Amino acid sequence: GHFHVPLNLCLQLLPLRPSLNTGLEVAPSFVCICLKVNDGIKDAPAKTLFGLDLQYVFERYGISETDLWDESIPPSKRMLWNAKINPILSASGDGMQLDYSFLDWIDCLHQEYHLGGVRTDSSLVVVGKPDGTYLGPDLSATSPAMLGLKQWKKATRLSISQIRKCVDSEAEAKYRNSIPFKKFEQSRLSEVVEVLDNRRHKPCNFDYVFDLVSSSNFTKGAAYLSLGVVRNALQALDAVALQALSKDHFDVVGRALMTMEFLIDKTVVIGILHQDLSKSTNADGTENDKISIEGSMKESMAIARLQSPQICKDAITSITSIRDAFLASYNESFNMHMVSECCGFLKRAASAMTERCVSGNTNERKPTTLARTAPISIGATANASAPARIDLAGGWSDTPPISFEYGGKVACLAVLIDGKRPLKAECRMVKGSSGIKLRTESRSLSDEALLSSTEVTICSLRDLADYCNPMADCALLKCALIQLGLVPLDIICNSGSSSIQSYLKAFCQTGADVGLEITSQSLLPTGSGMGSSSILGGCILSAIAKCVGIKLIGMEDAPTEQVEMNDSNSLIHAVLMIEQLLTTGGGWQDNIGGLVGGLKLGSSDAHVLPLQTKVQRFNLPSPLIEELNERLVIAFSGKPRLAKNILQGVLKRWARRSNEIMSTVEGLVKGASEAIDCVKAGDLDRLGQVMNQYWQFKIAMAGADSGVEPKSVHSLLELLFSKGAIVGGTLCGAGGGGFLALLASKGKASSDIQAIAENAVLSGDTLGLDSFSWHSCTVSKDGIFVNVAEA
């Protein structure tokens, strides 16, 4: 018949040997192990039974310790491990069925407990009305619950320590082997396909693959069987990717590719694809070099197919063919280096899908797609400047693919550092010149003295070819020019040494020979965590657009509290696009945070492709801004943050959709709205609590072992909280270093916070605090500002 298993109760039925050496006389039968997932099996003395308070069960149902343990076991060593709680069930009747009616009692026990029949320190509280009317399950002597309890007490019961001596392992193994594995495998693969096809935020469960791999003894047959299971799983993922591609569900394609990477990576860790490295290469490594050179050309072509405006199913076939070529080397020269190459290739393919979800048709960037206006006069200079930003809550939810798979919200604040707008760009046309002169400058925040600079001159299309390498000189400026339509991407890739001049004339809307000079400038240190590269990208785009006569919505920051959509003609979207060109894969919070002034809530909806962002700005009363300016504290940790390394780890964890990651992302999104509500209500103490929770969410997203929280940052936060000096704090951006944003306790100011840290250094208890530098931080009501200085 039917029976109900309480939530989180685990049942396992095991056959017993016909004759037992335990002194128990039982017929051939089964033992039913009953445990709750939170039961501490070897906790001594035991505290729970079936997941509920042990004393509650004793007092409510008249069970004693002697019902569970032999008197020979001392009270201090009585645990579930040696408790006789697992009944023996014998098959009976024509159908040889087992009687599970004892579960009625356990089910009743859980119902009553969770309705309110809980034990306090002094007495048992039975669920009921104030007048004594009982509200719980039926506990009359003839009720199923009490009959079940009677059956359970009467049954011969075994402890787990006894069971392992009595189980008929041979019979259990024979039964497991009789299960039609193919049917089971297809069922599990169908679940994976359903999760991916329907964009469900659940993990793709390949535990059966990993269990089979880990249990293999790596004989020839077992290894082939395990590898066959892996292949079947990969083929199922291939089918998902192909089907999704036919529907333009590029987000599903990307997740399928990341799931392939996870499957291969974990299988390798377990050991199925790992062989003796001595078989893998020549002593001088030349074979690997040859494979790497030949393979990289094919890989680049396959990725280019994914980026093509007219993408077809052959693009996925190319990806899976290269992957299979890696795996086919298993029997000859497969080694960990090649596994790493294979996984890296799949991640790059997934990134190409992410780029497509953000950008649409990635190669279609043409001058005609952007509205034109009159350029400024030749010799005049277009200047753009912007504040930095502090993210108050929600960061990581803005990062693709999270931002378009789950949807994102970020609360952020535009700020001046030491009273300065630290990010700037300028652009001018030079009469009678040619080519494009690019220059990047890093300057001191204190006196704006030049610290370092790089210069590049663009004369031919070939000079733009390294735009996608973030380490190339002036790469951000090159991407800005491409995004604004100077030259279509396909021409850059195919035209080699052709002169840039004809494209430059059209770009500048002039028939005369002109050159273009573009300079970007940052007063913030590299790795500040305050959105400097993205905001600087917005300044560069704005300066160029103003100079050559391109209209981007958002170049003039207009205060409004209406929700604004950032479409393909907006500055915010253009910054996202250049970050995709640059392959840094950043989110949208940085550019929204600095290019739009004051406090705002940025957001993006799930499954809206290409990605579309929205921003709502909130005007704050002057007294509240004054309080924020007094209580906001900013300090540079002395350690640049390593955003890209942390980003890769976060995206890998997101692709696997663990329960921890899902609950964290949910908390991030909710926290953003909560932060806005706190500021609007003027409750800055509560805002500090939200910032603290946000910091813990950031650590959870990256992983505690990722380096996201440097020791010096942990020490400083611990010190300031212990002194009651702050109510909240978080590293800006991804973490790992950069600027630390703090919210002082009411009545405290930046000088008080700095004094506490400096006194700790002077006392010799530095805790790494001597590396911090302290700066003023004030709310910037204005975002980007663009003007023209005539020659």
MIMARSE-221044 format. One line per 4 residues: number of its first residue (from 1); for each residue x, y negated, z of C-alpha. Coordinates in pm, whole numbers, padded with zeros to 5 digits. Example, Ala and Ser with C-alpha at 12.3 -4.5 7.8 and 13.67 -1.06 7.14 Angstrom:
<nodes>
1 = 01230:00450:00780  01367:00106:00714
</nodes>
This chain:
<nodes>
1 = 00000:00000:00000  00086:-00368:00007  00283:-00533:00287  00411:-00883:00354
5 = 00777:-00958:00422  00831:-01279:00624  01037:-01554:00460  01412:-01491:00477
9 = 01373:-01145:00631  01598:-00893:00456  01498:-00528:00422  01729:-00255:00302
13 = 01618:00108:00273  01893:00370:00293  01863:00753:00276  01981:00953:00577
17 = 02169:01281:00560  01949:01589:00630  02160:01676:00935  02311:01406:01153
21 = 02600:01424:01392  02460:01148:01610  02266:01380:01839  01935:01268:01686
25 = 01700:01529:01546  01534:01379:01242  01397:01522:00919  01531:01404:00582
29 = 01418:01044:00580  01515:00678:00538  01623:00405:00773  01487:00052:00715
33 = 01738:-00219:00809  01556:-00535:00919  01752:-00857:00960  01689:-01230:00915
37 = 01942:-01419:00706  02043:-01631:01006  02087:-01341:01250  02436:-01323:01400
41 = 02494:-00949:01373  02796:-00948:01602  02705:-01241:01826  02741:-01120:02186
45 = 02522:-01135:02375  02252:-01136:02108  02042:-01452:02087  01792:-01367:01810
49 = 01580:-01079:01684  01445:-01097:01330  01567:-01458:01328  01359:-01561:01633
53 = 01455:-01644:01990  01520:-01310:02162  01373:-01412:02498  01056:-01531:02324
57 = 01012:-01187:02167  01074:-01014:02502  00829:-01227:02698  00556:-01242:02436
61 = 00545:-00876:02338  00659:-00689:02646  00982:-00558:02500  01281:-00512:02726
65 = 01653:-00482:02670  01632:-00109:02741  01410:-00075:02433  01702:-00201:02223
69 = 02023:-00098:02394  02154:00206:02579  02232:00139:02944  02593:00236:02872
73 = 02638:-00091:02676  02728:-00380:02910  02495:-00685:02883  02784:-00902:02762
77 = 02841:-00670:02464  02481:-00624:02357  02445:-00750:02001  02235:-00671:01693
81 = 02520:-00456:01570  02447:-00199:01843  02076:-00271:01897  01831:00004:01802
85 = 01599:-00211:01593  01595:-00033:01254  01317:00229:01235  01344:00563:01060
89 = 01067:00615:00805  00967:00956:00673  00793:01012:00342  00450:01171:00369
93 = 00140:01248:00166  00103:01363:-00192  00289:01062:-00324  00563:01095:-00062
97 = 00505:00733:00041  00670:00545:00326  00465:00369:00593  00573:00006:00634
101 = 00288:-00096:00863  00538:-00178:01141  00607:-00492:00940  00261:-00623:01034
105 = 00394:-00685:01384  00708:-00863:01263  00501:-01074:01021  00261:-01165:01304
109 = 00556:-01251:01526  00680:-01503:01268  00337:-01653:01206  00274:-01715:01574
113 = 00624:-01850:01639  00606:-02100:01354  00253:-02208:01450  00394:-02333:01780
117 = 00425:-02036:02016  00779:-02123:02113  00962:-02064:02438  01084:-02351:02654
121 = 01343:-02322:02930  01077:-02285:03196  00784:-02107:03037  00630:-01955:02731
125 = 00402:-02189:02538  00135:-01996:02348  -00016:-02175:02051  -00367:-02295:02122
129 = -00603:-02586:02175  -00601:-02796:02493  -00908:-02602:02612  -00715:-02277:02592
133 = -00864:-02155:02264  -00605:-01931:02100  -00514:-02030:01743  -00258:-01766:01655
137 = -00285:-01428:01480  -00509:-01148:01608  -00327:-00973:01895  -00605:-00742:02011
141 = -00501:-00385:02090  -00651:-00254:01765  -00519:-00532:01542  -00273:-00440:01263
145 = -00007:-00645:01443  -00031:-00458:01773  -00064:-00121:01598  00249:-00213:01404
149 = 00431:-00295:01728  00320:00037:01874  00449:00219:01565  00781:00032:01582
153 = 00833:00113:01953  00738:00478:01902  00965:00526:01598  01317:00661:01624
157 = 01533:00358:01569  01900:00326:01481  02153:00051:01530  02366:-00068:01240
161 = 02669:00092:01405  02483:00427:01400  02348:00385:01049  02687:00376:00883
165 = 02758:00723:01027  02425:00867:00912  02368:00731:00564  02371:00975:00274
169 = 02614:00772:00060  02613:01026:-00220  02234:01013:-00253  02237:00630:-00246
173 = 02505:00613:-00514  02314:00860:-00729  01998:00650:-00696  02175:00328:-00785
177 = 02333:00488:-01088  01990:00610:-01200  01859:00253:-01226  01842:00160:-01596
181 = 02117:-00102:-01596  02039:-00232:-01941  01687:-00322:-01839  01817:-00489:-01523
185 = 02081:-00679:-01723  01824:-00804:-01973  01603:-00920:-01688  01885:-01122:-01532
189 = 01989:-01269:-01867  01628:-01368:-01932  01633:-01560:-01604  01949:-01745:-01712
193 = 01798:-01829:-02050  01480:-01955:-01883  01679:-02179:-01648  01874:-02334:-01936
197 = 01594:-02360:-02192  01359:-02526:-01946  01627:-02754:-01797  01573:-02617:-01448
201 = 01800:-02738:-01169  01888:-02391:-01051  02218:-02199:-01074  02271:-01955:-01359
205 = 02312:-01634:-01162  02579:-01397:-01293  02639:-01226:-00960  02561:-00887:-01115
209 = 02849:-00941:-01360  03089:-01043:-01087  02978:-00757:-00860  03041:-00509:-01138
213 = 03379:-00661:-01212  03489:-00666:-00849  03381:-00306:-00795  03566:-00181:-01103
217 = 03879:00024:-01044  04009:-00092:-01383  04024:00247:-01540  03990:00218:-01914
221 = 03617:00296:-01915  03533:00068:-01624  03725:-00224:-01772  03549:-00188:-02107
225 = 03212:-00165:-01934  03279:-00482:-01738  03405:-00667:-02042  03094:-00555:-02231
229 = 02876:-00712:-01962  03069:-01038:-01992  03029:-01033:-02371  02654:-00978:-02342
233 = 02626:-01274:-02109  02828:-01493:-02346  02612:-01389:-02641  02299:-01485:-02446
237 = 02452:-01827:-02382  02543:-01856:-02751  02179:-01796:-02842  02067:-02065:-02596
241 = 02312:-02316:-02746  02204:-02242:-03105  01834:-02265:-03020  01883:-02589:-02827
245 = 02084:-02740:-03111  01800:-02672:-03354  01574:-02881:-03126  01830:-03161:-03077
249 = 01845:-03070:-02706  02210:-03165:-02683  02202:-03171:-02304  02106:-02803:-02300
253 = 02387:-02725:-02545  02634:-02901:-02317  02517:-02713:-02009  02533:-02380:-02194
257 = 02895:-02454:-02288  02984:-02542:-01928  02813:-02222:-01812  03031:-02023:-02054
261 = 03337:-02188:-01899  03218:-02097:-01549  03151:-01735:-01647  03495:-01688:-01802
265 = 03677:-01878:-01528  03523:-01683:-01241  03563:-01352:-01420  03932:-01427:-01459
269 = 03962:-01516:-01093  03811:-01182:-01002  04058:-01015:-01234  03879:-00857:-01526
273 = 04065:-01052:-01793  04399:-01068:-01612  04682:-00841:-01731  05054:-00816:-01669
277 = 05202:-01150:-01780  05514:-00973:-01900  05316:-00850:-02202  05196:-01190:-02302
281 = 05476:-01390:-02461  05827:-01382:-02593  06090:-01472:-02336  06133:-01816:-02490
285 = 05758:-01882:-02514  05767:-01931:-02893  05464:-01712:-02951  05251:-01926:-02723
289 = 05380:-02241:-02896  05276:-02098:-03234  04931:-02003:-03104  04890:-02344:-02941
293 = 04981:-02541:-03256  04760:-02335:-03487  04476:-02322:-03236  04473:-02693:-03159
297 = 04406:-02778:-03525  04106:-02544:-03534  03984:-02673:-03199  03998:-03035:-03318
301 = 03799:-02949:-03630  03538:-02763:-03424  03497:-03057:-03183  03471:-03295:-03482
305 = 03178:-03086:-03612  02997:-03140:-03283  03052:-03515:-03322  02937:-03530:-03683
309 = 02623:-03740:-03749  02467:-03449:-03937  02533:-03172:-03686  02438:-02817:-03789
313 = 02441:-02473:-03629  02782:-02401:-03783  02921:-02639:-03521  02826:-02397:-03243
317 = 02944:-02100:-03446  03286:-02263:-03479  03306:-02315:-03104  03210:-01957:-03018
321 = 03445:-01816:-03284  03742:-01996:-03129  03634:-01884:-02782  03606:-01524:-02900
325 = 03948:-01548:-03061  04092:-01632:-02719  03911:-01342:-02556  03999:-01098:-02835
329 = 04365:-01139:-02740  04293:-00957:-02415  04438:-00625:-02525  04758:-00774:-02666
333 = 04882:-01102:-02522  04609:-01245:-02303  04743:-01441:-02007  04636:-01709:-01764
337 = 04768:-01988:-01987  04535:-01882:-02267  04244:-01848:-02028  04308:-02204:-01915
341 = 04323:-02318:-02279  03993:-02142:-02353  03816:-02299:-02054  03960:-02641:-02137
345 = 03837:-02610:-02494  03483:-02527:-02379  03485:-02826:-02143  03592:-03053:-02429
349 = 03309:-02916:-02641  03065:-02983:-02357  03204:-03337:-02329  03132:-03389:-02700
353 = 02769:-03300:-02629  02765:-03542:-02336  02900:-03814:-02566  02622:-03737:-02811
357 = 02360:-03759:-02536  02492:-04102:-02439  02568:-04239:-02783  02336:-04067:-03028
361 = 02511:-04016:-03364  02863:-04084:-03244  03020:-04171:-03578  02755:-04418:-03690
365 = 02897:-04749:-03566  02857:-05000:-03845  02861:-05380:-03849  02508:-05393:-03988
369 = 02361:-05233:-03676  02434:-05541:-03463  02268:-05881:-03501  02503:-06155:-03629
373 = 02520:-06521:-03546  02762:-06798:-03639  03120:-06741:-03521  03298:-07006:-03317
377 = 03536:-07239:-03496  03879:-07109:-03591  04129:-07197:-03319  03869:-07214:-03042
381 = 03881:-06954:-02764  03592:-06746:-02634  03638:-06670:-02263  03452:-06413:-02057
385 = 03487:-06345:-01685  03304:-06126:-01434  03300:-06034:-01066  03385:-05690:-00927
389 = 03122:-05463:-00777  03058:-05267:-00459  02841:-04956:-00488  02614:-04939:-00181
393 = 02446:-04604:-00258  02364:-04366:-00543  02699:-04343:-00720  02768:-04019:-00915
397 = 02400:-04003:-01014  02491:-04255:-01288  02758:-04028:-01435  02673:-03834:-01752
401 = 02547:-03566:-01772  02392:-03606:-01424  02240:-03940:-01527  02038:-03788:-01813
405 = 01987:-03435:-01678  01862:-03528:-01331  01819:-03904:-01363  02015:-04162:-01168
409 = 01977:-04462:-00940  02252:-04682:-00798  02231:-04984:-00569  02524:-05219:-00623
413 = 02639:-05569:-00543  02845:-05810:-00755  03125:-05963:-00545  03407:-06213:-00563
417 = 03740:-06099:-00420  03931:-06374:-00240  03684:-06613:-00402  03784:-06509:-00755
421 = 03621:-06346:-01055  03898:-06090:-01104  03821:-05960:-01455  03865:-06172:-01768
425 = 03909:-06160:-02144  03961:-06411:-02421  03949:-06398:-02801  04031:-06646:-03076
429 = 04071:-06653:-03452  04403:-06790:-03585  04404:-06965:-03922  04658:-06847:-04181
433 = 04753:-06541:-03980  04673:-06173:-04033  04616:-05860:-03832  04495:-05829:-03476
437 = 04716:-05898:-03175  04605:-05716:-02861  04740:-05788:-02514  04658:-05653:-02168
441 = 04774:-05828:-01852  04788:-05720:-01491  04818:-06016:-01253  04852:-06067:-00880
445 = 04528:-06131:-00694  04693:-06383:-00461  04860:-06624:-00706  04770:-06472:-01047
449 = 05139:-06425:-01130  05197:-06188:-01422  05293:-05840:-01298  05297:-05646:-01626
453 = 05166:-05662:-01980  05143:-05457:-02300  05103:-05576:-02657  04996:-05405:-02978
457 = 04957:-05544:-03330  04696:-05387:-03557  04795:-05416:-03922  04659:-05093:-04068
461 = 04377:-04854:-03994  04634:-04605:-03869  04714:-04844:-03581  04365:-04780:-03442
465 = 04388:-04401:-03461  04486:-04349:-03095  04178:-04533:-02967  04054:-04217:-02793
469 = 04369:-04173:-02585  04314:-04355:-02252  04692:-04368:-02201  04760:-04545:-02532
473 = 04853:-04913:-02516  04549:-05144:-02541  04315:-04847:-02596  04019:-05022:-02430
477 = 04053:-05321:-02665  04071:-05089:-02969  03752:-04912:-02861  03576:-05247:-02818
481 = 03663:-05346:-03176  03537:-05012:-03309  03216:-05031:-03107  03143:-05380:-03241
485 = 03176:-05250:-03596  03520:-05361:-03717  03574:-05026:-03889  03357:-04711:-03900
489 = 03516:-04413:-03724  03521:-04189:-04029  03724:-04449:-04221  03979:-04471:-03939
493 = 04023:-04096:-03950  04052:-04072:-04329  04215:-04393:-04457  04564:-04372:-04308
497 = 04784:-04673:-04385  04516:-04891:-04551  04535:-05257:-04447  04303:-05385:-04178
501 = 04272:-05731:-04337  03965:-05685:-04557  03774:-05535:-04265  03890:-05817:-04039
505 = 03764:-06087:-04279  03419:-05929:-04290  03422:-05885:-03915  03507:-06252:-03858
509 = 03259:-06366:-04128  03516:-06567:-04319  03672:-06558:-04664  03995:-06714:-04541
513 = 04295:-06528:-04410  04269:-06517:-04032  04425:-06323:-03752  04254:-06226:-03430
517 = 04409:-06251:-03085  04250:-06069:-02790  04377:-06067:-02432  04234:-05887:-02129
521 = 04333:-05970:-01772  04276:-05797:-01438  04359:-05933:-01095  04273:-05599:-00934
525 = 04526:-05319:-00890  04497:-05007:-01106  04260:-04758:-00948  04074:-05018:-00743
529 = 03746:-04825:-00748  03557:-05152:-00801  03457:-05083:-01160  03741:-05286:-01309
533 = 03789:-05093:-01636  03417:-05086:-01721  03356:-05447:-01623  03670:-05549:-01809
537 = 03529:-05363:-02109  03220:-05583:-02085  03436:-05896:-02074  03635:-05782:-02380
541 = 03319:-05702:-02575  03163:-06037:-02483  03471:-06243:-02572  03508:-06073:-02911
545 = 03135:-06088:-02987  03115:-06457:-02899  03421:-06532:-03110  03317:-06353:-03431
549 = 02941:-06411:-03402  02785:-06086:-03278  02479:-06102:-03056  02472:-05864:-02759
553 = 02182:-05883:-02515  02316:-05949:-02167  02618:-06161:-02261  02445:-06445:-02082
557 = 02350:-06324:-01734  01997:-06460:-01684  01855:-06424:-01329  01526:-06231:-01332
561 = 01363:-05974:-01107  01194:-05794:-01395  01310:-05442:-01486  01518:-05477:-01801
565 = 01586:-05199:-02053  01940:-05179:-02185  01891:-05071:-02545  02148:-05008:-02818
569 = 02197:-05384:-02873  02277:-05457:-02509  02612:-05530:-02354  02554:-05265:-02085
573 = 02499:-04995:-02348  02798:-05113:-02552  03025:-05062:-02250  02892:-04708:-02211
577 = 02972:-04647:-02576  03332:-04767:-02555  03388:-04542:-02253  03265:-04249:-02459
581 = 03501:-04352:-02740  03781:-04371:-02486  03687:-04019:-02358  03695:-04136:-01996
585 = 03330:-04034:-01953  03235:-04296:-01696  02889:-04376:-01566  02685:-04693:-01599
589 = 02699:-04830:-01243  03028:-05018:-01290  02918:-05233:-01582  02574:-05296:-01435
593 = 02738:-05369:-01099  02967:-05644:-01227  02805:-05774:-01545  02474:-05844:-01369
597 = 02499:-06076:-01070  02387:-06027:-00710  02202:-05722:-00578  02043:-05483:-00827
601 = 01914:-05132:-00877  02034:-04957:-01190  01857:-04645:-01310  01828:-04392:-01592
605 = 01557:-04133:-01657  01603:-03760:-01700  01585:-03608:-02051  01564:-03943:-02231
609 = 01819:-03911:-02512  02020:-04106:-02608  02074:-04223:-02251  01886:-04543:-02171
613 = 01960:-04748:-01861  01745:-04999:-01674  01835:-05268:-01424  01629:-05462:-01173
617 = 01783:-05761:-01002  01677:-05892:-00661  01714:-06257:-00561  01824:-06282:-00198
621 = 01755:-06577:00035  02056:-06793:00125  02065:-06697:00498  02085:-06328:00404
625 = 02365:-06394:00155  02550:-06587:00425  02518:-06293:00666  02638:-06050:00399
629 = 02936:-06274:00324  03024:-06282:00693  02987:-05908:00754  03125:-05765:00429
633 = 03488:-05658:00462  03711:-05527:00184  04053:-05366:00216  04281:-05210:-00043
637 = 04402:-04873:00082  04737:-04907:-00096  04658:-04585:-00282  04505:-04594:-00633
641 = 04203:-04371:-00661  04228:-04069:-00894  03883:-04096:-01049  03941:-03870:-01349
645 = 04062:-03576:-01140  03772:-03615:-00899  03530:-03662:-01191  03630:-03331:-01349
649 = 03569:-03148:-01024  03230:-03312:-00972  03108:-03229:-01322  03222:-02869:-01284
653 = 03031:-02839:-00957  02726:-03007:-01109  02722:-02761:-01400  02690:-02475:-01152
657 = 02388:-02634:-00975  02457:-02502:-00626  02196:-02577:-00359  02447:-02808:-00188
661 = 02505:-03012:-00504  02134:-03036:-00581  02044:-03158:-00232  02334:-03405:-00246
665 = 02225:-03554:-00580  01870:-03581:-00450  02004:-03767:-00146  02213:-03998:-00363
669 = 01914:-04104:-00572  01689:-04157:-00271  01965:-04346:-00091  01989:-04606:-00369
673 = 01627:-04715:-00325  01667:-04707:00051  01973:-04936:00033  01777:-05190:-00172
677 = 01489:-05180:00079  01732:-05236:00369  01887:-05543:00210  01552:-05691:00106
681 = 01428:-05646:00464  01745:-05804:00602  01820:-05486:00801  02197:-05473:00751
685 = 02251:-05231:01040  02032:-04980:00864  02221:-05055:00539  02538:-04956:00721
689 = 02383:-04618:00806  02289:-04569:00441  02647:-04651:00338  02779:-04394:00589
693 = 02549:-04127:00452  02652:-04228:00099  03017:-04173:00186  02938:-03824:00316
697 = 02750:-03754:-00007  03055:-03862:-00209  03272:-03621:-00011  03019:-03341:-00068
701 = 03007:-03411:-00443  03385:-03396:-00484  03452:-03130:-00222  03627:-03188:00108
705 = 03953:-03045:-00031  03954:-03274:-00337  04150:-03556:-00175  03846:-03783:-00199
709 = 03904:-03908:00158  04272:-03995:00221  04388:-03947:00580  04452:-04319:00622
713 = 04092:-04399:00523  03955:-04135:00761  04173:-04273:01042  04068:-04633:00983
717 = 03697:-04550:00972  03730:-04342:01289  03915:-04624:01467  03668:-04897:01367
721 = 03363:-04689:01458  03516:-04603:01797  03558:-04975:01866  03201:-05051:01759
725 = 03342:-05289:01500  03153:-05162:01196  02814:-05010:01118  02908:-04860:00781
729 = 03180:-04799:00529  03260:-04623:00203  03541:-04612:-00048  03434:-04791:-00364
733 = 03374:-04579:-00673  03478:-04216:-00688  03698:-04225:-00377  04045:-04085:-00334
737 = 04188:-04434:-00281  04126:-04787:-00404  03923:-05044:-00210  03737:-04962:00110
741 = 03411:-05152:00162  03307:-05203:00525  03004:-05360:00688  03094:-05524:01021
745 = 02874:-05496:01326  02654:-05798:01395  02865:-06069:01553  03187:-05932:01402
749 = 03368:-06081:01105  03637:-05974:00861  03907:-06126:01084  03797:-05907:01377
753 = 03818:-05591:01169  04159:-05682:01033  04287:-05760:01384  04188:-05415:01514
757 = 04376:-05244:01231  04682:-05467:01266  04695:-05418:01644  04696:-05042:01591
761 = 04995:-05083:01360  05177:-05307:01608  05118:-05058:01889  05300:-04794:01686
765 = 04987:-04586:01627  04981:-04668:01255  04763:-04378:01136  04873:-04485:00787
769 = 04703:-04821:00838  05013:-05022:00749  04938:-04957:00381  04611:-05155:00387
773 = 04583:-05512:00256  04282:-05723:00356  04077:-05953:00134  03770:-06172:00154
777 = 03457:-06042:-00015  03152:-06257:-00097  02834:-06202:-00295  02847:-06329:-00652
781 = 02506:-06452:-00762  02627:-06464:-01122  02741:-06175:-01336  02932:-06217:-01660
785 = 03000:-06571:-01774  03097:-06655:-02134  03210:-06996:-02259  03404:-07150:-02547
789 = 03710:-07370:-02512  03765:-07576:-02824  04118:-07600:-02966
</nodes>
